[in-house]
């Protein structure tokens, strides 16, 4: 048996079980948030194939990606790895106005829905970076 080269993407047998379990955790968290592999890949800045490989345990999840995953799912590393319980997500009822918006969103094509969600993601990221919750980016004239 020849040793794997340093550049080999293969995971040693001892590590495979760990990364398979970690991949199942990624899948469970992604699905619980209603995300597709493509959406998760975009959020992480990796390819959909990379997310698929993470989820089936064929690719190691780097510390950098692990940190991004935890932040994306709003968990600390211990919660993400399953060493600490997740804080229960409080489900709030939508207002009648929000329900109407949700119904309008559902009436759009999948492509249009992804576009609207992407706009919301950009606005949310802008607000997070500017520290102004509820503030929209200023239009330039």
TIBA-486488 format. One record per residue: residue number from 1; x, y, z of N, C-alpha, C in turn; chain; residue in one letter. Coordinates in steps of 0.001 Angstrom, whole numbers, plus 500000, padded with zeros to 6 digits. Layout:
BEGIN
<atom num="NUM" n_xx="X" n_yy="Y" n_zz="Z" ca_xx="X" ca_yy="Y" ca_zz="Z" c_xx="X" c_yy="Y" c_zz="Z" cadena="A" residuo="A"/>
...
This chain:
BEGIN
<atom num="1" n_xx="500847" n_yy="498815" n_zz="500000" ca_xx="500000" ca_yy="500000" ca_zz="500000" c_xx="500881" c_yy="501233" c_zz="500000" cadena="A" residuo="X"/>
<atom num="2" n_xx="500657" n_yy="502102" n_zz="499067" ca_xx="501467" ca_yy="503302" ca_zz="498943" c_xx="500848" c_yy="504425" c_zz="499757" cadena="A" residuo="X"/>
<atom num="3" n_xx="501681" n_yy="505240" n_zz="500432" ca_xx="501126" ca_yy="506361" ca_zz="501178" c_xx="500541" c_yy="507395" c_zz="500214" cadena="A" residuo="X"/>
<atom num="4" n_xx="499487" n_yy="508039" n_zz="500659" ca_xx="498851" ca_yy="509067" ca_zz="499836" c_xx="499780" c_yy="510265" c_zz="499741" cadena="A" residuo="X"/>
<atom num="5" n_xx="499813" n_yy="510894" n_zz="498576" ca_xx="500638" ca_yy="512087" ca_zz="498419" c_xx="500012" c_yy="513233" c_zz="499203" cadena="A" residuo="X"/>
<atom num="6" n_xx="500806" n_yy="514247" n_zz="499584" ca_xx="500260" ca_yy="515364" ca_zz="500364" c_xx="499122" c_yy="516089" c_zz="499660" cadena="A" residuo="X"/>
<atom num="7" n_xx="499110" n_yy="516060" n_zz="498328" ca_xx="498075" ca_yy="516776" ca_zz="497585" c_xx="496851" c_yy="515915" c_zz="497321" cadena="A" residuo="X"/>
<atom num="8" n_xx="496887" n_yy="514664" n_zz="497734" ca_xx="495790" ca_yy="513746" ca_zz="497476" c_xx="494534" c_yy="514183" c_zz="498235" cadena="A" residuo="X"/>
<atom num="9" n_xx="493375" n_yy="514249" n_zz="497533" ca_xx="492136" ca_yy="514643" ca_zz="498200" c_xx="491526" c_yy="513506" c_zz="499023" cadena="A" residuo="X"/>
<atom num="10" n_xx="492125" n_yy="512320" n_zz="498953" ca_xx="491589" ca_yy="511176" ca_zz="499668" c_xx="491696" c_yy="511385" c_zz="501179" cadena="A" residuo="X"/>
<atom num="11" n_xx="490707" n_yy="510908" n_zz="501878" ca_xx="490695" ca_yy="510980" ca_zz="503335" c_xx="491113" c_yy="509626" c_zz="503863" cadena="A" residuo="X"/>
<atom num="12" n_xx="491995" n_yy="509623" n_zz="504847" ca_xx="492426" ca_yy="508366" ca_zz="505437" c_xx="491235" c_yy="507671" c_zz="506069" cadena="A" residuo="X"/>
<atom num="13" n_xx="491324" n_yy="506348" n_zz="506110" ca_xx="490229" ca_yy="505527" ca_zz="506610" c_xx="489797" c_yy="505938" c_zz="508015" cadena="A" residuo="X"/>
<atom num="14" n_xx="490779" n_yy="506275" n_zz="508875" ca_xx="490458" ca_yy="506654" ca_zz="510259" c_xx="489605" c_yy="507923" c_zz="510327" cadena="A" residuo="X"/>
<atom num="15" n_xx="489824" n_yy="508821" n_zz="509372" ca_xx="489105" ca_yy="510093" ca_zz="509380" c_xx="487739" c_yy="510015" c_zz="508714" cadena="A" residuo="X"/>
<atom num="16" n_xx="487542" n_yy="509013" n_zz="507871" ca_xx="486315" ca_yy="508945" ca_zz="507075" c_xx="485049" c_yy="508958" c_zz="507933" cadena="A" residuo="X"/>
<atom num="17" n_xx="485035" n_yy="508196" n_zz="509021" ca_xx="483843" ca_yy="508142" ca_zz="509883" c_xx="483555" c_yy="509510" c_zz="510488" cadena="A" residuo="X"/>
<atom num="18" n_xx="484612" n_yy="510205" n_zz="510921" ca_xx="484425" ca_yy="511538" ca_zz="511505" c_xx="483829" c_yy="512495" c_zz="510478" cadena="A" residuo="X"/>
<atom num="19" n_xx="484410" n_yy="512531" n_zz="509274" ca_xx="483918" ca_yy="513467" ca_zz="508266" c_xx="482556" c_yy="513062" c_zz="507723" cadena="A" residuo="X"/>
<atom num="20" n_xx="482231" n_yy="511772" n_zz="507731" ca_xx="480888" ca_yy="511331" ca_zz="507337" c_xx="479860" c_yy="511828" c_zz="508354" cadena="A" residuo="X"/>
<atom num="21" n_xx="480178" n_yy="511734" n_zz="509643" ca_xx="479267" ca_yy="512218" ca_zz="510692" c_xx="479133" c_yy="513742" c_zz="510616" cadena="A" residuo="X"/>
<atom num="22" n_xx="480245" n_yy="514421" n_zz="510383" ca_xx="480199" ca_yy="515878" ca_zz="510257" c_xx="479378" c_yy="516276" c_zz="509036" cadena="A" residuo="X"/>
<atom num="23" n_xx="479521" n_yy="515527" n_zz="507952" ca_xx="478742" ca_yy="515797" ca_zz="506744" c_xx="477250" c_yy="515614" c_zz="506974" cadena="A" residuo="X"/>
<atom num="24" n_xx="476890" n_yy="514587" n_zz="507749" ca_xx="475473" ca_yy="514388" ca_zz="508086" c_xx="474940" c_yy="515576" c_zz="508882" cadena="A" residuo="X"/>
<atom num="25" n_xx="475785" n_yy="516115" n_zz="509756" ca_xx="475392" ca_yy="517282" ca_zz="510549" c_xx="475157" c_yy="518488" c_zz="509637" cadena="A" residuo="X"/>
<atom num="26" n_xx="476031" n_yy="518685" n_zz="508670" ca_xx="475863" ca_yy="519787" ca_zz="507710" c_xx="474555" c_yy="519610" c_zz="506952" cadena="A" residuo="X"/>
<atom num="27" n_xx="474295" n_yy="518380" n_zz="506488" ca_xx="473056" ca_yy="518100" ca_zz="505754" c_xx="471835" c_yy="518398" c_zz="506617" cadena="A" residuo="X"/>
<atom num="28" n_xx="471872" n_yy="517930" n_zz="507858" ca_xx="470734" ca_yy="518124" ca_zz="508768" c_xx="470488" c_yy="519617" c_zz="509016" cadena="A" residuo="X"/>
<atom num="29" n_xx="471551" n_yy="520367" n_zz="509264" ca_xx="471388" ca_yy="521807" ca_zz="509514" c_xx="470909" c_yy="522532" c_zz="508256" cadena="A" residuo="X"/>
<atom num="30" n_xx="471476" n_yy="522177" n_zz="507111" ca_xx="471076" ca_yy="522817" ca_zz="505853" c_xx="469595" c_yy="522576" c_zz="505583" cadena="A" residuo="X"/>
<atom num="31" n_xx="469161" n_yy="521329" n_zz="505700" ca_xx="467765" ca_yy="521003" ca_zz="505421" c_xx="466818" c_yy="521620" c_zz="506444" cadena="A" residuo="X"/>
<atom num="32" n_xx="467252" n_yy="521693" n_zz="507707" ca_xx="466387" ca_yy="522288" ca_zz="508729" c_xx="466173" c_yy="523774" c_zz="508486" cadena="A" residuo="X"/>
<atom num="33" n_xx="467090" n_yy="524383" n_zz="507746" ca_xx="466962" ca_yy="525805" ca_zz="507398" c_xx="466337" c_yy="525996" c_zz="506025" cadena="A" residuo="X"/>
<atom num="34" n_xx="465946" n_yy="524908" n_zz="505379" ca_xx="465294" ca_yy="525001" ca_zz="504069" c_xx="466231" c_yy="525437" c_zz="502960" cadena="A" residuo="X"/>
<atom num="35" n_xx="467519" n_yy="525133" n_zz="503079" ca_xx="468496" ca_yy="525542" ca_zz="502075" c_xx="468802" c_yy="524401" c_zz="501121" cadena="A" residuo="X"/>
<atom num="36" n_xx="469109" n_yy="524752" n_zz="499895" ca_xx="469600" ca_yy="523775" ca_zz="498935" c_xx="471122" c_yy="523724" c_zz="499035" cadena="A" residuo="X"/>
<atom num="37" n_xx="471711" n_yy="522696" n_zz="498437" ca_xx="473171" ca_yy="522630" ca_zz="498405" c_xx="473745" c_yy="523829" c_zz="497654" cadena="A" residuo="X"/>
<atom num="38" n_xx="473089" n_yy="524249" n_zz="496596" ca_xx="473567" ca_yy="525390" ca_zz="495811" c_xx="473550" c_yy="526668" c_zz="496651" cadena="A" residuo="X"/>
<atom num="39" n_xx="472491" n_yy="526864" n_zz="497443" ca_xx="472411" ca_yy="528058" ca_zz="498297" c_xx="473497" c_yy="528036" c_zz="499364" cadena="A" residuo="X"/>
<atom num="40" n_xx="473725" n_yy="526880" n_zz="499955" ca_xx="474780" ca_yy="526757" ca_zz="500954" c_xx="476143" c_yy="527009" c_zz="500313" cadena="A" residuo="X"/>
<atom num="41" n_xx="476349" n_yy="526469" n_zz="499134" ca_xx="477617" ca_yy="526670" ca_zz="498434" c_xx="477874" c_yy="528153" c_zz="498187" cadena="A" residuo="X"/>
<atom num="42" n_xx="476850" n_yy="528877" n_zz="497721" ca_xx="476997" ca_yy="530324" ca_zz="497492" c_xx="477336" c_yy="531043" c_zz="498783" cadena="A" residuo="X"/>
<atom num="43" n_xx="476654" n_yy="530688" n_zz="499870" ca_xx="476886" ca_yy="531350" ca_zz="501155" c_xx="478297" c_yy="531088" c_zz="501674" cadena="A" residuo="X"/>
<atom num="44" n_xx="478846" n_yy="529917" n_zz="501365" ca_xx="480189" ca_yy="529563" ca_zz="501830" c_xx="481286" c_yy="530004" c_zz="500869" cadena="A" residuo="X"/>
<atom num="45" n_xx="480913" n_yy="530305" n_zz="499629" ca_xx="481909" ca_yy="530663" ca_zz="498632" c_xx="482639" c_yy="529450" c_zz="498067" cadena="A" residuo="X"/>
<atom num="46" n_xx="481929" n_yy="528312" n_zz="497998" ca_xx="482501" ca_yy="527088" ca_zz="497430" c_xx="481544" c_yy="526578" c_zz="496355" cadena="A" residuo="X"/>
<atom num="47" n_xx="481958" n_yy="525537" n_zz="495645" ca_xx="481090" ca_yy="524960" ca_zz="494617" c_xx="480042" c_yy="524048" c_zz="495248" cadena="A" residuo="X"/>
<atom num="48" n_xx="478980" n_yy="523795" n_zz="494485" ca_xx="477958" ca_yy="522862" ca_zz="494949" c_xx="478564" c_yy="521466" c_zz="495088" cadena="A" residuo="X"/>
<atom num="49" n_xx="479513" n_yy="521129" n_zz="494232" ca_xx="480174" ca_yy="519833" ca_zz="494314" c_xx="480940" c_yy="519697" c_zz="495628" cadena="A" residuo="X"/>
<atom num="50" n_xx="481526" n_yy="520806" n_zz="496089" ca_xx="482250" ca_yy="520782" ca_zz="497369" c_xx="481270" c_yy="520513" c_zz="498511" cadena="A" residuo="X"/>
<atom num="51" n_xx="480115" n_yy="521173" n_zz="498493" ca_xx="479111" ca_yy="520950" ca_zz="499539" c_xx="478657" c_yy="519492" c_zz="499505" cadena="A" residuo="X"/>
<atom num="52" n_xx="478420" n_yy="518955" n_zz="498313" ca_xx="478028" ca_yy="517552" ca_zz="498185" c_xx="479098" c_yy="516650" c_zz="498803" cadena="A" residuo="X"/>
<atom num="53" n_xx="480371" n_yy="516924" n_zz="498489" ca_xx="481473" ca_yy="516111" ca_zz="499016" c_xx="481580" c_yy="516242" c_zz="500535" cadena="A" residuo="X"/>
<atom num="54" n_xx="481344" n_yy="517447" n_zz="501082" ca_xx="481336" ca_yy="517622" ca_zz="502542" c_xx="480242" c_yy="516754" c_zz="503157" cadena="A" residuo="X"/>
<atom num="55" n_xx="479057" n_yy="516815" n_zz="502552" ca_xx="477896" ca_yy="516139" ca_zz="503130" c_xx="478009" c_yy="514614" c_zz="503118" cadena="A" residuo="X"/>
<atom num="56" n_xx="478686" n_yy="514064" n_zz="502145" ca_xx="478829" ca_yy="512601" ca_zz="502112" c_xx="480131" c_yy="512140" c_zz="502762" cadena="A" residuo="X"/>
<atom num="57" n_xx="480928" n_yy="513092" n_zz="503248" ca_xx="482156" ca_yy="512746" ca_zz="503954" c_xx="483336" c_yy="512449" c_zz="503059" cadena="A" residuo="X"/>
<atom num="58" n_xx="483260" n_yy="512833" n_zz="501790" ca_xx="484369" ca_yy="512591" ca_zz="500862" c_xx="485416" c_yy="513698" c_zz="500881" cadena="A" residuo="X"/>
<atom num="59" n_xx="485103" n_yy="514816" n_zz="501505" ca_xx="486051" ca_yy="515924" ca_zz="501544" c_xx="486136" c_yy="516458" c_zz="502963" cadena="A" residuo="X"/>
<atom num="60" n_xx="487343" n_yy="516750" n_zz="503384" ca_xx="487542" ca_yy="517342" ca_zz="504700" c_xx="486966" c_yy="518747" c_zz="504725" cadena="A" residuo="X"/>
<atom num="61" n_xx="486379" n_yy="519099" n_zz="505843" ca_xx="485879" ca_yy="520458" ca_zz="506042" c_xx="486970" c_yy="521212" c_zz="506782" cadena="A" residuo="X"/>
<atom num="62" n_xx="487512" n_yy="522231" n_zz="506123" ca_xx="488597" ca_yy="522999" ca_zz="506739" c_xx="488072" c_yy="523789" c_zz="507930" cadena="A" residuo="X"/>
<atom num="63" n_xx="488980" n_yy="524244" n_zz="508754" ca_xx="488605" ca_yy="525052" ca_zz="509916" c_xx="487923" c_yy="526331" c_zz="509446" cadena="A" residuo="X"/>
<atom num="64" n_xx="488403" n_yy="526912" n_zz="508365" ca_xx="487798" ca_yy="528127" ca_zz="507827" c_xx="486346" c_yy="527885" c_zz="507421" cadena="A" residuo="X"/>
<atom num="65" n_xx="486087" n_yy="526780" n_zz="506707" ca_xx="484725" ca_yy="526463" ca_zz="506280" c_xx="483870" c_yy="526095" c_zz="507489" cadena="A" residuo="X"/>
<atom num="66" n_xx="484460" n_yy="525396" n_zz="508455" ca_xx="483745" ca_yy="525040" ca_zz="509677" c_xx="483255" c_yy="526298" c_zz="510394" cadena="A" residuo="X"/>
<atom num="67" n_xx="484120" n_yy="527289" n_zz="510475" ca_xx="483757" ca_yy="528547" ca_zz="511132" c_xx="482656" c_yy="529259" c_zz="510346" cadena="A" residuo="X"/>
<atom num="68" n_xx="482754" n_yy="529248" n_zz="509023" ca_xx="481712" ca_yy="529874" ca_zz="508189" c_xx="480371" c_yy="529170" c_zz="508356" cadena="A" residuo="X"/>
<atom num="69" n_xx="480414" n_yy="527826" n_zz="508408" ca_xx="479188" ca_yy="527052" ca_zz="508592" c_xx="478526" c_yy="527391" c_zz="509926" cadena="A" residuo="X"/>
<atom num="70" n_xx="479321" n_yy="527414" n_zz="510987" ca_xx="478770" ca_yy="527719" ca_zz="512312" c_xx="478139" c_yy="529111" c_zz="512314" cadena="A" residuo="X"/>
<atom num="71" n_xx="478838" n_yy="530082" n_zz="511746" ca_xx="478305" ca_yy="531448" ca_zz="511708" c_xx="477034" c_yy="531512" c_zz="510870" cadena="A" residuo="X"/>
<atom num="72" n_xx="477046" n_yy="530829" n_zz="509723" ca_xx="475888" ca_yy="530821" ca_zz="508835" c_xx="474657" c_yy="530245" c_zz="509522" cadena="A" residuo="X"/>
<atom num="73" n_xx="474844" n_yy="529168" n_zz="510295" ca_xx="473737" ca_yy="528533" ca_zz="510996" c_xx="473489" c_yy="529148" c_zz="512369" cadena="A" residuo="X"/>
<atom num="74" n_xx="474201" n_yy="530233" n_zz="512662" ca_xx="474062" ca_yy="530974" ca_zz="513923" c_xx="474275" c_yy="530067" c_zz="515142" cadena="A" residuo="X"/>
<atom num="75" n_xx="475377" n_yy="529300" n_zz="515079" ca_xx="475744" ca_yy="528400" ca_zz="516165" c_xx="477202" c_yy="528661" c_zz="516531" cadena="A" residuo="X"/>
<atom num="76" n_xx="477547" n_yy="528397" n_zz="517792" ca_xx="478973" ca_yy="528427" ca_zz="518095" c_xx="479540" c_yy="527073" c_zz="517668" cadena="A" residuo="X"/>
<atom num="77" n_xx="480854" n_yy="526962" n_zz="517666" ca_xx="481488" ca_yy="525740" ca_zz="517169" c_xx="481047" c_yy="524515" c_zz="517972" cadena="A" residuo="X"/>
<atom num="78" n_xx="480950" n_yy="524644" n_zz="519303" ca_xx="480505" ca_yy="523510" ca_zz="520121" c_xx="479099" c_yy="523061" c_zz="519745" cadena="A" residuo="X"/>
<atom num="79" n_xx="478205" n_yy="524023" n_zz="519515" ca_xx="476846" ca_yy="523673" ca_zz="519106" c_xx="476857" c_yy="523022" c_zz="517718" cadena="A" residuo="X"/>
<atom num="80" n_xx="477655" n_yy="523579" n_zz="516824" ca_xx="477723" ca_yy="523035" ca_zz="515472" c_xx="478217" c_yy="521594" c_zz="515490" cadena="A" residuo="X"/>
<atom num="81" n_xx="479239" n_yy="521320" n_zz="516281" ca_xx="479811" ca_yy="519978" ca_zz="516342" c_xx="478981" c_yy="519019" c_zz="517193" cadena="A" residuo="X"/>
<atom num="82" n_xx="477951" n_yy="519548" n_zz="517870" ca_xx="477080" ca_yy="518700" ca_zz="518669" c_xx="477562" c_yy="518479" c_zz="520089" cadena="A" residuo="X"/>
<atom num="83" n_xx="478561" n_yy="519254" n_zz="520528" ca_xx="479076" ca_yy="519125" ca_zz="521895" c_xx="478229" c_yy="519916" c_zz="522889" cadena="A" residuo="X"/>
<atom num="84" n_xx="477460" n_yy="520865" n_zz="522399" ca_xx="476581" ca_yy="521673" ca_zz="523254" c_xx="475218" c_yy="521725" c_zz="522570" cadena="A" residuo="X"/>
<atom num="85" n_xx="474151" n_yy="521786" n_zz="523348" ca_xx="472813" ca_yy="521827" ca_zz="522728" c_xx="472585" c_yy="523143" c_zz="521997" cadena="A" residuo="X"/>
<atom num="86" n_xx="471851" n_yy="523040" n_zz="520907" ca_xx="471453" ca_yy="524249" ca_zz="520174" c_xx="470401" c_yy="524978" c_zz="520979" cadena="A" residuo="X"/>
<atom num="87" n_xx="470403" n_yy="526282" n_zz="520871" ca_xx="469335" ca_yy="527062" ca_zz="521473" c_xx="468097" c_yy="526873" c_zz="520603" cadena="A" residuo="X"/>
<atom num="88" n_xx="466961" n_yy="526583" n_zz="521205" ca_xx="465765" ca_yy="526383" ca_zz="520377" c_xx="465436" c_yy="527649" c_zz="519589" cadena="A" residuo="X"/>
<atom num="89" n_xx="465068" n_yy="527448" n_zz="518342" ca_xx="464690" ca_yy="528566" ca_zz="517492" c_xx="463246" c_yy="528904" c_zz="517793" cadena="A" residuo="X"/>
<atom num="90" n_xx="463033" n_yy="530137" n_zz="518247" ca_xx="461665" ca_yy="530567" ca_zz="518541" c_xx="460932" c_yy="530812" c_zz="517232" cadena="A" residuo="X"/>
<atom num="91" n_xx="459811" n_yy="530157" n_zz="517114" ca_xx="458999" ca_yy="530375" ca_zz="515921" c_xx="457995" c_yy="531475" c_zz="516231" cadena="A" residuo="X"/>
<atom num="92" n_xx="458064" n_yy="532501" n_zz="515396" ca_xx="457122" ca_yy="533598" ca_zz="515572" c_xx="456070" c_yy="533518" c_zz="514484" cadena="A" residuo="X"/>
<atom num="93" n_xx="454884" n_yy="533938" n_zz="514836" ca_xx="453827" ca_yy="533987" ca_zz="513832" c_xx="454082" c_yy="535167" c_zz="512915" cadena="A" residuo="X"/>
<atom num="94" n_xx="453794" n_yy="534955" n_zz="511650" ca_xx="453929" ca_yy="536046" ca_zz="510697" c_xx="452722" c_yy="536967" c_zz="510800" cadena="A" residuo="X"/>
<atom num="95" n_xx="452973" n_yy="538247" n_zz="510610" ca_xx="451877" ca_yy="539202" ca_zz="510586" c_xx="451068" c_yy="538968" c_zz="509307" cadena="A" residuo="X"/>
<atom num="96" n_xx="449828" n_yy="539464" n_zz="509267" ca_xx="449041" ca_yy="539309" ca_zz="508037" c_xx="449757" c_yy="539898" c_zz="506814" cadena="A" residuo="X"/>
<atom num="97" n_xx="450460" n_yy="541003" n_zz="507010" ca_xx="451193" ca_yy="541623" ca_zz="505898" c_xx="452330" c_yy="540710" c_zz="505433" cadena="A" residuo="X"/>
<atom num="98" n_xx="453063" n_yy="540134" n_zz="506381" ca_xx="454145" ca_yy="539228" ca_zz="506031" c_xx="453600" c_yy="537989" c_zz="505331" cadena="A" residuo="X"/>
<atom num="99" n_xx="452444" n_yy="537512" n_zz="505766" ca_xx="451818" ca_yy="536358" ca_zz="505113" c_xx="451488" c_yy="536680" c_zz="503651" cadena="A" residuo="X"/>
<atom num="100" n_xx="450977" n_yy="537886" n_zz="503400" ca_xx="450669" ca_yy="538281" ca_zz="502020" c_xx="451948" c_yy="538308" c_zz="501183" cadena="A" residuo="X"/>
<atom num="101" n_xx="453042" n_yy="538841" n_zz="501770" ca_xx="454309" ca_yy="538872" ca_zz="501042" c_xx="454810" c_yy="537452" c_zz="500759" cadena="A" residuo="X"/>
<atom num="102" n_xx="454663" n_yy="536558" n_zz="501731" ca_xx="455086" ca_yy="535166" ca_zz="501544" c_xx="454275" c_yy="534508" c_zz="500434" cadena="A" residuo="X"/>
<atom num="103" n_xx="452980" n_yy="534776" n_zz="500392" ca_xx="452125" ca_yy="534221" ca_zz="499341" c_xx="452531" c_yy="534760" c_zz="497979" cadena="A" residuo="X"/>
<atom num="104" n_xx="452865" n_yy="536056" n_zz="497924" ca_xx="453309" ca_yy="536650" ca_zz="496667" c_xx="454624" c_yy="536022" c_zz="496218" cadena="A" residuo="X"/>
<atom num="105" n_xx="455519" n_yy="535766" n_zz="497176" ca_xx="456803" ca_yy="535148" ca_zz="496865" c_xx="456599" c_yy="533737" c_zz="496321" cadena="A" residuo="X"/>
<atom num="106" n_xx="455687" n_yy="532985" n_zz="496925" ca_xx="455418" ca_yy="531618" ca_zz="496475" c_xx="454836" c_yy="531583" c_zz="495068" cadena="A" residuo="X"/>
<atom num="107" n_xx="454170" n_yy="532652" n_zz="494663" ca_xx="453567" ca_yy="532698" ca_zz="493337" c_xx="454605" c_yy="532927" c_zz="492237" cadena="A" residuo="X"/>
<atom num="108" n_xx="455821" n_yy="533350" n_zz="492618" ca_xx="456875" ca_yy="533600" ca_zz="491636" c_xx="457528" c_yy="532288" c_zz="491212" cadena="A" residuo="X"/>
<atom num="109" n_xx="458214" n_yy="532337" n_zz="490093" ca_xx="458974" ca_yy="531160" ca_zz="489650" c_xx="460129" c_yy="530926" c_zz="490626" cadena="A" residuo="X"/>
<atom num="110" n_xx="460704" n_yy="529733" n_zz="490596" ca_xx="461837" ca_yy="529409" ca_zz="491484" c_xx="463001" c_yy="530363" c_zz="491242" cadena="A" residuo="X"/>
<atom num="111" n_xx="463252" n_yy="530703" n_zz="489996" ca_xx="464337" ca_yy="531635" ca_zz="489667" c_xx="464057" c_yy="533004" c_zz="490262" cadena="A" residuo="X"/>
<atom num="112" n_xx="462829" n_yy="533478" n_zz="490138" ca_xx="462467" ca_yy="534777" ca_zz="490704" c_xx="462531" c_yy="534742" c_zz="492229" cadena="A" residuo="X"/>
<atom num="113" n_xx="462117" n_yy="533623" n_zz="492840" ca_xx="462201" ca_yy="533497" ca_zz="494295" c_xx="463646" c_yy="533589" c_zz="494755" cadena="A" residuo="X"/>
<atom num="114" n_xx="464554" n_yy="532885" n_zz="494049" ca_xx="465975" ca_yy="532938" ca_zz="494418" c_xx="466510" c_yy="534358" c_zz="494294" cadena="A" residuo="X"/>
<atom num="115" n_xx="466060" n_yy="535092" n_zz="493267" ca_xx="466493" ca_yy="536472" ca_zz="493079" c_xx="466043" c_yy="537345" c_zz="494251" cadena="A" residuo="X"/>
<atom num="116" n_xx="464795" n_yy="537211" n_zz="494653" ca_xx="464273" ca_yy="537988" ca_zz="495788" c_xx="465020" c_yy="537635" c_zz="497069" cadena="A" residuo="X"/>
<atom num="117" n_xx="465248" n_yy="536345" n_zz="497294" ca_xx="465974" ca_yy="535915" ca_zz="498500" c_xx="467390" c_yy="536452" c_zz="498474" cadena="A" residuo="X"/>
<atom num="118" n_xx="468025" n_yy="536463" n_zz="497304" ca_xx="469392" ca_yy="537005" ca_zz="497198" c_xx="469400" c_yy="538490" c_zz="497553" cadena="A" residuo="X"/>
<atom num="119" n_xx="468397" n_yy="539235" n_zz="497098" ca_xx="468304" ca_yy="540660" ca_zz="497456" c_xx="468184" c_yy="540813" c_zz="498967" cadena="A" residuo="X"/>
<atom num="120" n_xx="467352" n_yy="539982" n_zz="499589" ca_xx="467199" ca_yy="540031" ca_zz="501047" c_xx="468526" c_yy="539711" c_zz="501738" cadena="A" residuo="X"/>
<atom num="121" n_xx="469259" n_yy="538724" n_zz="501212" ca_xx="470561" ca_yy="538373" ca_zz="501788" c_xx="471528" c_yy="539547" c_zz="501721" cadena="A" residuo="X"/>
<atom num="122" n_xx="471551" n_yy="540234" n_zz="500579" ca_xx="472449" ca_yy="541385" ca_zz="500410" c_xx="472075" c_yy="542484" c_zz="501388" cadena="A" residuo="X"/>
<atom num="123" n_xx="470784" n_yy="542771" n_zz="501517" ca_xx="470339" ca_yy="543805" ca_zz="502458" c_xx="470668" c_yy="543422" c_zz="503895" cadena="A" residuo="X"/>
<atom num="124" n_xx="470459" n_yy="542160" n_zz="504248" ca_xx="470766" ca_yy="541699" ca_zz="505595" c_xx="472255" c_yy="541823" c_zz="505886" cadena="A" residuo="X"/>
<atom num="125" n_xx="473083" n_yy="541445" n_zz="504927" ca_xx="474540" ca_yy="541551" ca_zz="505097" c_xx="474955" c_yy="543017" c_zz="505228" cadena="A" residuo="X"/>
<atom num="126" n_xx="474353" n_yy="543879" n_zz="504422" ca_xx="474649" ca_yy="545311" ca_zz="504511" c_xx="474300" c_yy="545851" c_zz="505897" cadena="A" residuo="X"/>
<atom num="127" n_xx="473121" n_yy="545472" n_zz="506395" ca_xx="472699" ca_yy="545935" ca_zz="507720" c_xx="473617" c_yy="545408" c_zz="508809" cadena="A" residuo="X"/>
<atom num="128" n_xx="474035" n_yy="544163" n_zz="508678" ca_xx="474926" ca_yy="543570" ca_zz="509668" c_xx="476268" c_yy="544312" c_zz="509678" cadena="A" residuo="X"/>
<atom num="129" n_xx="476779" n_yy="544622" n_zz="508496" ca_xx="478071" ca_yy="545306" ca_zz="508392" c_xx="478010" c_yy="546759" c_zz="508811" cadena="A" residuo="X"/>
<atom num="130" n_xx="476857" n_yy="547397" n_zz="508597" ca_xx="476737" ca_yy="548812" ca_zz="508961" c_xx="476233" c_yy="548983" c_zz="510387" cadena="A" residuo="X"/>
<atom num="131" n_xx="475769" n_yy="547879" n_zz="510995" ca_xx="475275" ca_yy="547960" ca_zz="512372" c_xx="473929" c_yy="548640" c_zz="512505" cadena="A" residuo="X"/>
<atom num="132" n_xx="473231" n_yy="548771" n_zz="511390" ca_xx="471930" ca_yy="549442" ca_zz="511395" c_xx="470852" c_yy="548457" c_zz="510980" cadena="A" residuo="X"/>
<atom num="133" n_xx="470272" n_yy="547761" n_zz="511941" ca_xx="469176" ca_yy="546846" ca_zz="511623" c_xx="468001" c_yy="547649" c_zz="511103" cadena="A" residuo="X"/>
<atom num="134" n_xx="467467" n_yy="547220" n_zz="509989" ca_xx="466305" ca_yy="547891" ca_zz="509415" c_xx="466662" c_yy="549015" c_zz="508455" cadena="A" residuo="X"/>
<atom num="135" n_xx="467949" n_yy="549331" n_zz="508347" ca_xx="468352" ca_yy="550401" ca_zz="507447" c_xx="468677" c_yy="549827" c_zz="506082" cadena="A" residuo="X"/>
<atom num="136" n_xx="468131" n_yy="550428" n_zz="505052" ca_xx="468406" ca_yy="549985" ca_zz="503688" c_xx="469591" c_yy="550768" c_zz="503142" cadena="A" residuo="X"/>
<atom num="137" n_xx="470293" n_yy="550209" n_zz="502147" ca_xx="471388" ca_yy="550960" ca_zz="501542" c_xx="470861" c_yy="552236" c_zz="500920" cadena="A" residuo="X"/>
<atom num="138" n_xx="471634" n_yy="553282" n_zz="500983" ca_xx="471231" ca_yy="554553" ca_zz="500434" c_xx="471402" c_yy="554542" c_zz="498912" cadena="A" residuo="X"/>
<atom num="139" n_xx="470402" n_yy="555054" n_zz="498212" ca_xx="470490" ca_yy="555159" ca_zz="496761" c_xx="471442" c_yy="556286" c_zz="496414" cadena="A" residuo="X"/>
<atom num="140" n_xx="472213" n_yy="556090" n_zz="495363" ca_xx="473141" ca_yy="557132" ca_zz="494912" c_xx="472522" c_yy="557854" c_zz="493733" cadena="A" residuo="X"/>
<atom num="141" n_xx="472583" n_yy="559139" n_zz="493795" ca_xx="471993" ca_yy="559939" ca_zz="492703" c_xx="473069" c_yy="560554" c_zz="491869" cadena="A" residuo="X"/>
